[in-house]
Amino acid sequence: MYDLFYNNGQNERKEAGTLKVLSLFSGCGGMDIGLEGGFICHHNSVTNPDWVHHQINRNWVLLQRNLFRTVFACDILEEARLTWLHYMSRYKITPDIYHLNSIVDLVKLHKEGGLNVFPTNIDIVTGGFPCQDFSVAGKRRGFNSSVSHNGKKREKDEPSEQTRGKLYMWMKEVIDIVQPKMFIAENVKGLVSLGDVKDVIQRDFSSANGNDYIVLNPQVLHAANYGVPETRERVFFIGIKRSALTPSAIEALEQEVIPEKYNPYPSPTHNFNVNNEELAQPVKCRDVLHELPEPYHSVDLAQQFYSKAKFLSNGSQGQTEIHYDGLGPTIRSEHHGNIEFRRLSKEHGGKIDEELKRGLQERRLTPRECALIQTFPPDYPFVFHKSGAKRYAVSPSAAYKVIGNAVPPMLAYNIARRVQEVWPLYFE
């Protein structure tokens, strides 16, 4: 399937009338791909025919490009940069725009005046600031994280302004510097139930550029309501530059209940938990996975590998089979090999009878399967070798990690389409 789809992207990079995006904590680009558009997705993920550029085959479509163009990206993970550049090169993006630095180091370089680190005339800043310290699955240290901005454990187990739990403040520093018309910040749902963390972050973001940003009440979006076959929930903060807004937009956005016409958050397209029978049914794992060959038949390096961690009957995380005719699990970055099972044997409670009767073996999810559940395009080369060598440039284990860290591109595409709609109302 990978070979079938490779290079089906729209390669033109038209700049007239486009909006410049500065991407922080970019990872492998889930948010960036969604904002750029022009990627392949399953046709069941799309309910608006105007979003489709063309049909590739009976199950897959190529989406229309959006107005957004990424001009800056950064992350501290080399494997994230390599995968991002390998895919995003089709958008005529050059490697120099992706910086392998922490946001703290980039801000310090800019303020010291040695380098003009950040581009000018930025329209929108995006960033999924690190979530491990706010996640329900983690230790939930929040602002008290003892992990440094570069991902390393600090010698002294104490928080500071440069630890992982406070990196949203460095995102706010970037907003101070580039003064975008809008920013979108993303994190795990668990953040909203961690004391007053949500309110503190919203208030801190509002103070950017001398209290010049209207930061809307954050919303938790469930990916399954936007064509993603995954039980993934994320909280989004959207801030809009007050001094750039039209008077009518300021009036609307400062109301306790924002009129729908001005609301930048996307409405659900699929009926997972919104109780609207007029919406499409949620996309299933079966939809995106059923055409994939088994690893031993695949030419795709991301499909050839799967974690060999044995099934444990103790009920620990990752010991379950995906719901093949429903939603997949939240794809995790820190699964330590215990990624969920593509299928279990009958002995271990496997329920995909049609496959077990064909003699298909018990195994865990491959990186490609994780990526498709996240709605990454099937031609995204997550695993590849170094040029001219058999050694991995990005290994399967590294691919699992960057996929689990990402925003589902189809969720980001829905956000991009909605922001495009309201942009003329905000900034005439």
Secondary structure, 3 states (H helix, E strand, C coil): CHHHHCCCCCCCCCCCCCEEEEEECCCCCHHHHHHHECCEEEHHHCCCHHHEEEECCCCEEEECECCEEEEEEECCCHHHHHHHHHHHHHHCCCHHHEECCCHHHHHHHHHHCCCCCCCCCCCEEEECCCCCCCCCCCCCCHHHCCEECCCCECCCCCCCCCEHHHHHHHHHHHHHHHCCCEEEEEEEHHHHHCCCHHHHHHHHHHCHHHHCEEECCCEEEEHHHHCCCECCEEEEEEEEEHHHCCHHHHHHHCCCCCCHHHCCCCCCCECCCCCCCCCECCCCHHHHHCCCCCHHHCCCHHHHCCCCCCCCCCCCCCCCECCCCCCECCCCCCCCCCCCEEECCHHHCCCCHHHHCCCCCCEECCHHHHHHHCCCCCCCCCCEECCCCCCEEECHHHHHHHHHHCCCHHHHHHHHHHHHHHHHHHCC
